[in-house]
């Protein structure tokens, strides 16, 4: 019997996320994953693609560049190297967590490292990018 994915459904699926021709994550060749929609287990843009799909079923979706937020240049910050612990791994592509306000932390990616400064991007890594979401929905409750 065919079922439809709805808000709050428990969905079993295999999926692949890719961006700019690079595979980010894939469970297509492994054991399926099960997610409860509406609980934050899946990003809302991915849940939106699933709602209304029939099971079993397959789909491929190109998410808008704003699906994970628009890229905001104000969230790219040049910081003095001295603001980091002396033993910090400061390499391009490394993730860092830093205080942005008292009691508030944010994660970012190092975009550039110079002798006296570090360029950190606090945008979501997929902000401003088209993301492809391929899914094989196996079952729904």
NORMO-V158305 format. One line per field, one symbol per residue. burial: + if it has 9 or more other ideal C-beta (glycine too) atoms within 8 Angstrom, else -. A space follows every 50 residues. Layout:
burial = ???
This chain:
burial = ---+++--+++++++++++-------++---++-+++----+--+++-++ +-+++---+-+-+----++--+--++--+-+--+-----+---+-+---- -------+++--+---+++++++--+++++++++++++++-
